[in-house]
Amino acid sequence: MGLNRSFSSYVLKRCFCSSKRVIFSQSLLSNSHNLNLVRNGVKGNIISNNNNHLIYEDKRFSLSRLEILKNERIKPFSEFLTDNYNRKHDYLRISITERCNLRCTYCMPEDGIELTPNEKLLTTEEILRIVRIFISQGVTKVRLTGGEPTVRKDVVELVKRLNELEGLKEICMTSNGIALHRKLPELFASGLTSLNLSLDTLIEGKFLLITRRNGLNAVMKSLNKALELNLPKIKLNVVIMKNINEDEILNFVELTKNAKVDVRFIEYMPFEGNKWRNSKMVKYEDMLNNIKVVHPDIYRLDHNHGDTSKNFQIPNYKGKIGFITSMTENFCSTCTRLRITNDGNLKVCLFGNNEVSLRDLLRQGKNDDEILQHIGKAVKSKKAKHAGIGELENLPNRPMILIDDFYNKFHNGIWLKKTQFSNIRRMFSTFARNLNNDDSKLTHVDASGNANMVDIHNKEISHRIARASGTIVFSNDLPITLIRANSIKKGDVISIARVSGIMAAKKTSELIPLCHPIMITKVKVDFTIGDNKIDVICSVECDGKTGVEMEALTGLNVALLTIYDMCKAVDKEMVIGNVKIIHKSGGKSGEFNL
C-alpha cells in the first residue's frame, strides 16, 4: 500500500498540539519508500519499536488530533446506526452527570428535580464500553454533557481514557463554565478538542436572574482560558428569550469580531418544568433581521455534515454566527446525533419519549452484538421529524437538565414508552419543609391569634443573605429612551432609585411592624435595562439572629416605586410585578434558591 496521502493519515494513536511523539503502524512502514516518506515528514528519530508500532521523538513537528485523523480511511457505515430515512448517526452525546451548579430557568424546573440513586447511574467503565460499541459502528464524535460535566470528579480521567480509543476523532464538551477554567488545561492536555459554553447574558444582574446563581465572571474566565489554550473549536450557546436577553443579541455578535468564537443563538424550546410559552420565544428570522440592521453584509455559509445550526459570517469577523431553529425550521432531515442519558438510556431524538436502557442490557450480561440489536431497533424507530409549535409544547419530555437524566421506572422490558414525571418535587434547598410538622405554624401569631413579635434571643448569630427581584414594565418606548439618555425631568432615575432602595432596606423595621431592627452590613441594588422594562435585584446581608428577606423585599419595592414615580409623567400604564425572593441563606432553615 503506497503513501498517496499525507503521512498523518496513518497515525493510529493520538497526537496533540503539545505532543512530542508520533506513533505509526509498523505494518504500514514495511518498505523503505514509505519509511523514507515518514522520516522526511516527521524529521524525528526512532526511539522505540514496540508492539508493532514505530514511535518517533519529534522536536519540531506537531499536529492537532483533528488534523491527524481527518483523512482516515472511510469504512462502510453501520446499518445499526442508519435509520429508515438513511440518516447516518456518527455523533454521540453522553450525559455524565445530572448534577449542576446553576439553576437556569429554561433548563431546571423551578421546584428542582429528584436526583437519581447512584446505583442507577452509568459507571465510568459502562460509559467507556458504550462508547466503544458506538465507535465500532462508525461514531467518530462524542460530546460529554450533563447536568454540568465538570462537577463529575473523574471528568479529566474520563476524557483521557476516551482519547485512548482508536477511531474517535473528536472529544467535545458542553459546559456552563462556572468551574471549567480550573480543569480546562488538564482536559485539553487529555484530548478535549471542542468546547461549547452555555452563556445567555453578558450582564451580571441578568445572569443571576436567568441562572439563579452568581458566576458571570467565572464563565468569562473559562472562555478566555479556552482562547488562551487555542482550543480548536469554541462555541457559545445562547438561548434567546423574549424580554429577557433579546436585547443582547448584537453584543454577542460583537464577541465574534476579534476572537475565533462561534456564537449560536438557540430558539427557546419547551421541556418539562420550564414554563415555556410561545410568547417567550424569539424566532430565528427575527433574530437574523435584528442583526442585519447593523450588519447588512452578513451572509449564509454552506451546510456541513452534522451541522445543527444555520451558520452565517460577517465579513472580516473571525468567528461565525449560528442559529439553532428547532422550533421554527427543524433540521431533522440532516440529524446525525444520538443521546445517552445519565442513567444509561438511549434517546434517539431530543424531543422523543421512546428510550432503551443500555445500562440494563450491560448489567444483564448482554454481549456487544446483542446490545447492537437493541440499538439498531431504537435507531430504526426514529421519526422523520419531531413535532412543531402548537404540538411540541404539549408533549411530555424530560426536563432539559435530565436529557443530556431521569430515573425511569418500567416493568420487565427494555422499551420505555413514556417518561414518567411522578415524584419530582424534591427541592435542592433544605428550605423545603414538611407542612404537617410544627414548623408550618405562623410565627407572628400567638396561640390566641394575636400579633406577636418572634422571640429570637436563643437563636445563634450567623451570616445571612437575601436577594429579591422584581420588574417594572413600560407601555411605550419613551421612558427607557429618556432613562438611557438621563433626560427624565426629575433626575437620574437609576441613581435615585438605587439610593432609595438602600435607604428603605435600612428602614424596614420602621415600616413593617413585626420586623426586628437589624444591623445590616451590606445593601446592593442592581438594575438591568431592557427594551421595555427594568429588572431590579436587591441584595441584603447581615450578621445576626434573624433573616433579611423583608429588608431585601422592602428595598426592592421602594426602588421600583421610585422608578414609577419618576417616570409617571411619560407613562401612565407602567406595571410593577414578579416580585419575589430568589435567594436566602443563613440560619436554621438553610439555603433557598428560586
Secondary structure per residue as TSV (DSSP state, phi and psi in degrees):
chain	resnum	aa	ss	phi	psi
A	1	M	-	360.0	123.7
A	2	G	-	-85.2	155.2
A	3	L	-	-88.4	81.2
A	4	N	-	-94.6	6.7
A	5	R	S	-129.7	-179.8
A	6	S	-	-56.4	140.7
A	7	F	G	-58.2	-21.0
A	8	S	G	-65.5	-19.2
A	9	S	G	-62.8	-20.1
A	10	Y	G	-105.6	8.1
A	11	V	B	-74.6	123.5
A	12	L	-	-101.4	-7.9
A	13	K	S	-130.8	173.2
A	14	R	-	-65.2	151.3
A	15	C	-	-149.3	106.9
A	16	F	-	-90.7	170.8
A	17	C	T	-59.2	-30.8
A	18	S	T	-93.8	3.7
A	19	S	-	-70.2	148.9
A	20	K	-	-113.2	-1.1
A	21	R	E	-130.4	143.4
A	22	V	E	-126.6	133.6
A	23	I	E	-114.7	128.6
A	24	F	E	-120.7	146.2
A	25	S	E	-68.3	129.3
A	26	Q	G	-61.3	-33.7
A	27	S	G	-63.7	-27.4
A	28	L	G	-82.5	-10.8
A	29	L	G	-114.1	34.1
A	30	S	-	-76.2	-17.1
A	31	N	S	-118.9	158.8
A	32	S	H	-66.1	-30.5
A	33	H	H	-61.2	-50.3
A	34	N	H	-63.3	-41.9
A	35	L	H	-62.1	-40.3
A	36	N	H	-66.5	-38.6
A	37	L	H	-61.2	-43.5
A	38	V	H	-66.0	-44.0
A	39	R	H	-62.4	-39.0
A	40	N	H	-67.9	-35.0
A	41	G	H	-75.8	-43.1
A	42	V	H	-83.1	-33.2
A	43	K	-	52.4	50.1
A	44	G	-	-128.8	-174.5
A	45	N	E	-118.7	139.7
A	46	I	E	-68.3	124.3
A	47	I	E	-115.4	-12.1
A	48	S	E	-160.7	148.0
A	49	N	E	-130.4	89.2
A	50	N	E	-127.8	132.3
A	51	N	T	54.0	41.2
A	52	N	T	61.9	25.4
A	53	H	E	-126.2	130.5
A	54	L	E	-91.6	123.8
A	55	I	E	-109.4	128.5
A	56	Y	E	-110.7	137.0
A	57	E	E	-88.6	126.3
A	58	D	-	-128.3	121.5
A	59	K	S	-94.5	-20.2
A	60	R	S	-124.9	-9.3
A	61	F	-	-112.2	134.3
A	62	S	-	-150.0	149.3
A	63	L	-	-136.2	149.0
A	64	S	-	-77.6	160.2
A	65	R	H	-58.1	-40.1
A	66	L	H	-65.1	-41.6
A	67	E	H	-64.9	-39.2
A	68	I	H	-67.2	-41.2
A	69	L	H	-96.9	-6.1
A	70	K	T	-65.8	-24.1
A	71	N	T	-103.1	15.3
A	72	E	-	-56.8	151.4
A	73	R	-	-62.5	131.2
A	74	I	-	-85.8	128.8
A	75	K	-	-101.8	158.7
A	76	P	-	-56.7	137.3
A	77	F	-	-79.2	148.6
A	78	S	-	-65.3	137.8
A	79	E	S	-69.3	-30.1
A	80	F	T	-63.2	-30.9
A	81	L	T	-104.9	13.3
A	82	T	B	-109.4	124.1
A	83	D	-	-89.3	-175.3
A	84	N	T	-71.0	-6.1
A	85	Y	T	-111.0	18.4
A	86	N	-	62.7	25.8
A	87	R	-	-84.0	127.0
A	88	K	B	-102.7	119.7
A	89	H	-	-98.3	100.3
A	90	D	-	-112.9	16.7
A	91	Y	E	-130.9	122.3
A	92	L	E	-119.1	124.9
A	93	R	E	-103.2	130.9
A	94	I	E	-126.1	122.8
A	95	S	E	-82.3	121.2
A	96	I	-	-103.9	-0.7
A	97	T	-	-166.1	152.4
A	98	E	S	-101.6	-7.2
A	99	R	-	-77.3	148.8
A	100	C	-	-148.8	148.1
A	101	N	S	-97.2	10.3
A	102	L	-	-125.3	170.1
A	103	R	-	-134.5	57.0
A	104	C	-	-58.8	137.0
A	105	T	T	-63.4	-32.5
A	106	Y	T	-87.2	-5.7
A	107	C	T	-114.9	-45.6
A	108	M	S	-102.0	125.5
A	109	P	-	-56.5	146.8
A	110	E	T	-58.4	-33.8
A	111	D	T	-98.1	18.8
A	112	G	-	85.4	-175.9
A	113	I	-	-130.2	159.2
A	114	E	-	-86.6	122.0
A	115	L	-	-70.6	137.9
A	116	T	-	-72.3	136.0
A	117	P	-	-56.8	141.8
A	118	N	G	-55.4	-36.4
A	119	E	G	-68.3	-13.9
A	120	K	G	-91.0	-8.1
A	121	L	S	-87.5	156.0
A	122	L	-	-69.4	135.7
A	123	T	-	-82.3	167.7
A	124	T	H	-59.4	-43.7
A	125	E	H	-63.9	-36.0
A	126	E	H	-68.1	-39.6
A	127	I	H	-59.7	-47.3
A	128	L	H	-63.6	-39.4
A	129	R	H	-66.8	-41.7
A	130	I	H	-60.5	-43.8
A	131	V	H	-62.7	-42.0
A	132	R	H	-59.2	-42.0
A	133	I	H	-61.1	-45.0
A	134	F	H	-69.9	-37.7
A	135	I	H	-62.1	-38.7
A	136	S	H	-61.6	-19.8
A	137	Q	T	-105.1	5.7
A	138	G	T	117.4	-2.2
A	139	V	-	-67.4	129.4
A	140	T	-	-119.6	-7.3
A	141	K	E	-133.9	130.0
A	142	V	E	-125.3	134.8
A	143	R	E	-119.6	129.6
A	144	L	E	-92.3	125.8
A	145	T	E	-129.6	-169.2
A	146	G	S	-148.2	-142.0
A	147	G	S	38.0	-157.3
A	148	E	-	-112.5	109.0
A	149	P	G	-58.4	-28.3
A	150	T	G	-72.9	-11.0
A	151	V	G	-81.1	-10.5
A	152	R	S	-75.0	127.5
A	153	K	T	-62.3	-36.2
A	154	D	T	-101.3	27.2
A	155	V	H	-62.6	-37.8
A	156	V	H	-66.5	-44.7
A	157	E	H	-64.1	-37.7
A	158	L	H	-62.8	-45.0
A	159	V	H	-61.1	-42.1
A	160	K	H	-61.3	-41.7
A	161	R	H	-74.1	-34.4
A	162	L	H	-62.4	-36.9
A	163	N	H	-65.9	-19.8
A	164	E	T	-82.5	-7.5
A	165	L	S	-82.9	120.9
A	166	E	T	-67.7	138.5
A	167	G	T	99.5	-13.7
A	168	L	-	-86.4	116.3
A	169	K	-	-91.3	-34.1
A	170	E	E	-131.8	132.1
A	171	I	E	-117.6	112.2
A	172	C	E	-116.5	164.1
A	173	M	E	-145.8	141.6
A	174	T	E	-111.6	125.1
A	175	S	E	-139.4	153.9
A	176	N	-	-84.8	-8.5
A	177	G	S	82.4	-1.5
A	178	I	T	-62.9	-48.5
A	179	A	T	-110.7	3.7
A	180	L	H	-66.2	-38.2
A	181	H	H	-58.7	-26.8
A	182	R	H	-76.1	-29.1
A	183	K	H	-102.2	-12.5
A	184	L	H	-60.2	-43.6
A	185	P	H	-57.2	-42.6
A	186	E	H	-67.1	-40.6
A	187	L	H	-62.8	-42.4
A	188	F	H	-64.0	-44.1
A	189	A	H	-66.5	-25.1
A	190	S	H	-86.1	-9.3
A	191	G	T	128.8	2.3
A	192	L	-	-63.8	129.2
A	193	T	-	-112.4	-14.4
A	194	S	E	-151.2	142.3
A	195	L	E	-134.5	129.1
A	196	N	E	-109.9	121.4
A	197	L	E	-102.5	129.8
A	198	S	E	-88.4	117.0
A	199	L	-	-150.2	116.2
A	200	D	-	-105.9	-5.5
A	201	T	-	-156.9	154.0
A	202	L	S	-109.0	13.2
A	203	I	-	-113.7	126.2
A	204	E	H	-57.5	-49.2
A	205	G	H	-62.6	-39.4
A	206	K	H	-70.5	-33.8
A	207	F	H	-58.2	-44.3
A	208	L	H	-62.7	-39.9
A	209	L	H	-65.2	-41.5
A	210	I	H	-77.6	-43.0
A	211	T	H	-97.2	-9.9
A	212	R	S	60.9	23.2
A	213	R	S	-148.7	159.1
A	214	N	-	-82.6	161.7
A	215	G	-	148.3	7.9
A	216	L	H	-58.8	-41.0
A	217	N	H	-61.6	-37.2
A	218	A	H	-66.5	-39.2
A	219	V	H	-65.1	-44.1
A	220	M	H	-64.7	-33.4
A	221	K	H	-64.7	-38.9
A	222	S	H	-66.2	-41.1
A	223	L	H	-61.5	-46.4
A	224	N	H	-65.2	-35.5
A	225	K	H	-66.7	-39.7
A	226	A	H	-62.6	-41.5
A	227	L	H	-67.0	-38.9
A	228	E	H	-63.5	-37.5
A	229	L	H	-78.1	-9.9
A	230	N	T	60.7	45.1
A	231	L	-	-58.4	133.3
A	232	P	S	-54.8	-40.5
A	233	K	E	-131.8	124.5
A	234	I	E	-130.2	124.6
A	235	K	E	-131.0	147.4
A	236	L	E	-108.1	126.8
A	237	N	E	-99.0	120.4
A	238	V	E	-123.1	109.7
A	239	V	E	-81.4	119.0
A	240	I	E	-95.0	126.8
A	241	M	B	-126.0	133.1
A	242	K	T	-61.8	136.4
A	243	N	T	64.2	12.9
A	244	I	T	-115.8	-61.2
A	245	N	T	-136.5	11.0
A	246	E	G	-65.0	-21.4
A	247	D	G	-75.7	-4.9
A	248	E	G	-103.2	3.0
A	249	I	H	-54.9	-47.6
A	250	L	H	-67.6	-30.5
A	251	N	H	-65.2	-40.1
A	252	F	H	-67.1	-38.7
A	253	V	H	-57.3	-39.7
A	254	E	H	-65.6	-20.9
A	255	L	H	-64.9	-22.4
A	256	T	H	-85.9	-4.4
A	257	K	H	-68.2	-49.4
A	258	N	H	-114.8	2.7
A	259	A	S	-129.7	145.3
A	260	K	-	-80.6	69.5
A	261	V	-	-125.9	131.9
A	262	D	E	-96.9	130.1
A	263	V	E	-106.6	126.4
A	264	R	E	-118.2	118.9
A	265	F	E	-89.7	129.0
A	266	I	E	-113.5	128.5
A	267	E	E	-65.8	135.3
A	268	Y	-	-61.1	124.7
A	269	M	-	-114.6	150.1
A	270	P	-	-84.6	130.3
A	271	F	-	-139.3	160.1
A	272	E	T	-52.2	123.2
A	273	G	T	89.9	-3.7
A	274	N	S	-96.9	8.6
A	275	K	-	54.1	43.4
A	276	W	-	-64.5	139.7
A	277	R	-	-140.2	148.0
A	278	N	G	-58.2	-33.2
A	279	S	G	-69.1	-16.4
A	280	K	G	-85.2	-16.3
A	281	M	B	-87.9	136.4
A	282	V	-	-105.2	121.7
A	283	K	-	-73.2	151.1
A	284	Y	H	-53.1	-46.2
A	285	E	H	-62.0	-37.3
A	286	D	H	-66.9	-40.4
A	287	M	H	-62.3	-46.7
A	288	L	H	-63.6	-42.1
A	289	N	H	-63.5	-35.5
A	290	N	H	-60.8	-43.6
A	291	I	H	-68.6	-38.2
A	292	K	H	-64.1	-24.3
A	293	V	H	-61.0	-39.4
A	294	V	H	-94.2	-30.7
A	295	H	-	-126.0	73.0
A	296	P	T	-65.2	-15.3
A	297	D	T	-92.4	7.7
A	298	I	-	-62.2	140.1
A	299	Y	E	-135.5	155.2
A	300	R	E	-79.7	138.7
A	301	L	-	-96.6	157.9
A	302	D	-	-65.0	148.9
A	303	H	-	-77.4	131.5
A	304	N	-	-104.8	156.6
A	305	H	T	-53.6	127.9
A	306	G	T	86.1	-3.3
A	307	D	-	-62.9	130.2
A	308	T	-	-95.1	-13.7
A	309	S	S	-115.6	154.4
A	310	K	E	-85.1	117.6
A	311	N	E	-103.9	141.1
A	312	F	E	-132.9	159.0
A	313	Q	E	-132.5	137.1
A	314	I	-	-99.3	127.1
A	315	P	T	-51.6	135.1
A	316	N	T	72.2	6.8
A	317	Y	-	-94.0	138.2
A	318	K	S	-73.1	-36.4
A	319	G	S	-98.5	173.0
A	320	K	-	-111.5	166.6
A	321	I	E	-121.5	135.2
A	322	G	E	-131.4	160.3
A	323	F	E	-131.5	124.5
A	324	I	E	-99.1	110.6
A	325	T	-	-109.9	49.4
A	326	S	T	-58.8	-29.6
A	327	M	T	-88.8	-39.3
A	328	T	T	-101.7	-32.0
A	329	E	S	-143.5	86.3
A	330	N	-	-63.3	155.3
A	331	F	-	-115.8	32.5
A	332	C	G	-60.8	-33.8
A	333	S	G	-66.2	-20.8
A	334	T	G	-114.3	16.8
A	335	C	-	-65.5	133.4
A	336	T	-	-124.7	10.0
A	337	R	E	-114.4	147.3
A	338	L	E	-124.5	157.9
A	339	R	E	-125.8	141.1
A	340	I	E	-115.2	122.1
A	341	T	-	-79.0	167.0
A	342	N	T	-59.2	-29.4
A	343	D	T	-95.3	12.3
A	344	G	S	91.9	17.4
A	345	N	E	-92.8	135.9
A	346	L	E	-83.0	124.1
A	347	K	E	-120.3	115.0
A	348	V	S	-85.4	-14.6
A	349	C	S	-142.2	138.1
A	350	L	T	-55.1	-37.5
A	351	F	T	-101.3	7.5
A	352	G	-	-89.0	158.4
A	353	N	-	-109.2	-15.4
A	354	N	-	-74.1	128.2
A	355	E	E	-138.8	153.9
A	356	V	E	-126.7	133.9
A	357	S	E	-86.0	100.7
A	358	L	H	-71.8	-29.7
A	359	R	H	-58.5	-46.8
A	360	D	H	-66.2	-37.4
A	361	L	H	-62.6	-42.7
A	362	L	H	-62.0	-44.2
A	363	R	H	-77.4	-14.1
A	364	Q	T	-85.0	-1.1
A	365	G	T	82.4	18.3
A	366	K	-	-67.9	144.3
A	367	N	-	-84.1	173.0
A	368	D	H	-58.9	-40.5
A	369	D	H	-63.8	-40.0
A	370	E	H	-66.4	-39.9
A	371	I	H	-65.2	-39.3
A	372	L	H	-61.4	-33.8
A	373	Q	H	-60.9	-42.1
A	374	H	H	-69.9	-38.7
A	375	I	H	-61.6	-46.5
A	376	G	H	-60.4	-40.1
A	377	K	H	-63.6	-41.1
A	378	A	H	-65.4	-45.3
A	379	V	H	-62.7	-40.9
A	380	K	H	-66.2	-20.2
A	381	S	T	-84.4	-5.6
A	382	K	-	-64.2	132.8
A	383	K	-	-78.3	164.8
A	384	A	S	-63.1	-35.6
A	385	K	S	-161.3	160.9
A	386	H	-	-85.6	171.0
A	387	A	-	-65.9	164.0
A	388	G	-	-112.0	-171.0
A	389	I	T	-60.1	139.5
A	390	G	T	99.2	-21.0
A	391	E	T	-124.9	-42.8
A	392	L	G	-59.6	-40.4
A	393	E	G	-70.1	-13.8
A	394	N	G	-98.5	-1.8
A	395	L	S	-90.7	143.9
A	396	P	-	-71.6	143.0
A	397	N	-	-158.1	157.8
A	398	R	-	-61.9	154.0
A	399	P	-	-57.5	148.7
A	400	M	H	-54.8	-38.7
A	401	I	H	-63.8	-22.3
A	402	L	H	-98.8	-1.5
A	403	I	H	-84.1	-57.3
A	404	D	-	-85.6	360.0
A	405	D	-	360.0	158.5
A	406	F	-	-152.9	137.3
A	407	Y	-	-78.0	104.1
A	408	N	-	-96.1	133.2
A	409	K	-	-102.3	132.8
A	410	F	-	-151.2	163.8
A	411	H	S	-115.7	122.7
A	412	N	S	50.0	38.1
A	413	G	S	-166.1	175.6
A	414	I	S	-97.6	-40.1
A	415	W	E	-75.4	131.8
A	416	L	E	-105.5	99.9
A	417	K	-	-72.7	-26.3
A	418	K	S	-154.7	128.4
A	419	T	-	-67.5	132.0
A	420	Q	-	-96.5	137.7
A	421	F	-	-116.0	29.2
A	422	S	-	-78.7	150.7
A	423	N	S	56.6	49.8
A	424	I	-	-112.3	22.8
A	425	R	-	-95.9	10.2
A	426	R	-	-70.7	128.4
A	427	M	-	-89.8	151.7
A	428	F	S	-70.6	-24.0
A	429	S	S	-85.7	145.3
A	430	T	T	-76.5	1.3
A	431	F	T	-69.2	-27.3
A	432	A	-	-65.4	134.7
A	433	R	-	-130.9	162.8
A	434	N	-	-77.3	119.3
A	435	L	T	-71.8	-8.2
A	436	N	T	-90.8	-6.3
A	437	N	S	-94.6	179.8
A	438	D	G	-67.0	-22.2
A	439	D	G	-65.4	-15.4
A	440	S	G	-82.8	-4.9
A	441	K	S	-72.6	150.8
A	442	L	-	-68.3	126.1
A	443	T	T	-82.5	-16.1
A	444	H	T	-100.0	16.1
A	445	V	B	-130.5	131.8
A	446	D	-	-84.6	-176.7
A	447	A	T	-61.4	-24.8
A	448	S	T	-90.8	-3.1
A	449	G	S	90.7	9.0
A	450	N	-	-87.3	150.1
A	451	A	B	-60.2	141.6
A	452	N	-	-149.7	130.1
A	453	M	-	-80.9	132.6
A	454	V	-	-66.2	136.2
A	455	D	-	-81.4	117.7
A	456	I	-	-114.4	12.7
A	457	H	T	-66.7	-24.2
A	458	N	T	-90.5	-4.7
A	459	K	S	-75.8	150.7
A	460	E	-	-84.9	147.3
A	461	I	-	-76.1	132.8
A	462	S	E	-147.6	163.4
A	463	H	E	-79.0	124.5
A	464	R	E	-122.3	139.6
A	465	I	E	-133.2	140.7
A	466	A	E	-142.2	141.9
A	467	R	E	-128.8	135.0
A	468	A	E	-123.5	144.8
A	469	S	E	-128.5	153.0
A	470	G	E	-163.6	172.4
A	471	T	E	-139.8	142.9
A	472	I	E	-116.6	122.9
A	473	V	E	-107.7	132.1
A	474	F	-	-97.6	153.1
A	475	S	S	-90.1	-9.5
A	476	N	S	-147.4	174.3
A	477	D	S	-82.7	-15.1
A	478	L	H	-61.5	-45.5
A	479	P	H	-57.4	-45.1
A	480	I	H	-63.6	-41.9
A	481	T	H	-59.5	-45.8
A	482	L	H	-69.4	-37.3
A	483	I	H	-65.1	-44.8
A	484	R	H	-61.9	-34.7
A	485	A	T	-89.2	0.7
A	486	N	T	53.2	47.7
A	487	S	-	-116.0	10.5
A	488	I	-	-67.8	134.2
A	489	K	T	-59.7	-31.5
A	490	K	T	-77.9	-10.4
A	491	G	-	125.8	-165.3
A	492	D	-	-73.0	103.4
A	493	V	H	-59.7	-49.2
A	494	I	H	-65.9	-45.5
A	495	S	H	-63.0	-43.5
A	496	I	H	-69.0	-39.9
A	497	A	H	-64.3	-37.3
A	498	R	H	-63.9	-46.8
A	499	V	H	-63.7	-42.4
A	500	S	H	-64.5	-37.9
A	501	G	H	-64.0	-42.7
A	502	I	H	-64.1	-45.1
A	503	M	H	-62.5	-41.3
A	504	A	H	-65.8	-40.6
A	505	A	H	-59.2	-39.6
A	506	K	H	-72.3	-19.8
A	507	K	T	-102.3	11.5
A	508	T	H	-55.4	-45.3
A	509	S	H	-64.3	-20.6
A	510	E	H	-85.0	-17.0
A	511	L	H	-101.8	-35.3
A	512	I	S	-106.2	113.1
A	513	P	T	-55.9	-38.9
A	514	L	T	-100.6	11.7
A	515	C	-	-83.4	140.2
A	516	H	-	-78.7	145.0
A	517	P	-	-64.6	131.3
A	518	I	-	-126.8	140.9
A	519	M	-	-83.5	91.3
A	520	I	E	-71.1	136.0
A	521	T	E	-100.5	-19.1
A	522	K	E	-159.5	135.5
A	523	V	E	-132.9	132.1
A	524	K	E	-136.4	130.8
A	525	V	E	-121.4	118.4
A	526	D	E	-111.9	145.3
A	527	F	E	-125.8	136.5
A	528	T	E	-121.6	115.1
A	529	I	E	-92.4	120.7
A	530	G	-	-102.9	-164.9
A	531	D	S	-68.6	-39.1
A	532	N	S	-137.4	20.1
A	533	K	E	-156.0	166.1
A	534	I	E	-129.7	123.4
A	535	D	E	-92.7	136.4
A	536	V	E	-125.8	136.4
A	537	I	E	-127.3	126.1
A	538	C	E	-111.6	121.5
A	539	S	E	-113.3	133.3
A	540	V	E	-131.3	140.1
A	541	E	E	-132.3	152.4
A	542	C	E	-159.1	164.5
A	543	D	E	-111.5	102.1
A	544	G	E	-160.5	-169.1
A	545	K	S	-99.3	-5.1
A	546	T	S	-142.0	159.4
A	547	G	-	-75.1	170.9
A	548	V	-	-119.5	26.3
A	549	E	H	-61.7	-42.7
A	550	M	H	-66.6	-34.6
A	551	E	H	-64.9	-40.9
A	552	A	H	-65.3	-43.2
A	553	L	H	-66.7	-39.8
A	554	T	H	-65.6	-47.1
A	555	G	H	-59.5	-41.8
A	556	L	H	-61.5	-51.1
A	557	N	H	-65.9	-38.6
A	558	V	H	-68.3	-36.2
A	559	A	H	-61.6	-44.1
A	560	L	H	-64.6	-42.1
A	561	L	H	-65.6	-33.7
A	562	T	H	-64.7	-42.5
A	563	I	H	-60.2	-44.9
A	564	Y	H	-57.0	-48.9
A	565	D	H	-61.1	-40.3
A	566	M	H	-77.1	-19.0
A	567	C	H	-110.2	-2.1
A	568	K	T	-64.9	-19.8
A	569	A	T	-69.7	-23.9
A	570	V	T	-112.2	-3.6
A	571	D	-	-153.9	112.3
A	572	K	S	-91.5	-3.2
A	573	E	-	-120.2	27.8
A	574	M	-	-63.8	150.2
A	575	V	E	-129.5	125.5
A	576	I	E	-98.2	131.1
A	577	G	E	-161.7	-175.8
A	578	N	E	57.2	35.2
A	579	V	E	-80.5	127.0
A	580	K	E	-164.9	160.3
A	581	I	E	-82.9	126.5
A	582	I	E	-108.0	-12.9
A	583	H	E	-156.1	140.5
A	584	K	E	-150.1	131.6
A	585	S	E	-143.5	159.3
A	586	G	S	97.0	153.9
A	587	G	S	85.0	-178.6
A	588	K	T	-63.3	-37.2
A	589	S	T	-77.9	-7.9
A	590	G	-	79.0	-148.1
A	591	E	-	-101.6	141.4
A	592	F	E	-132.6	134.7
A	593	N	E	-135.2	140.1
A	594	L	-	-120.1	360.0
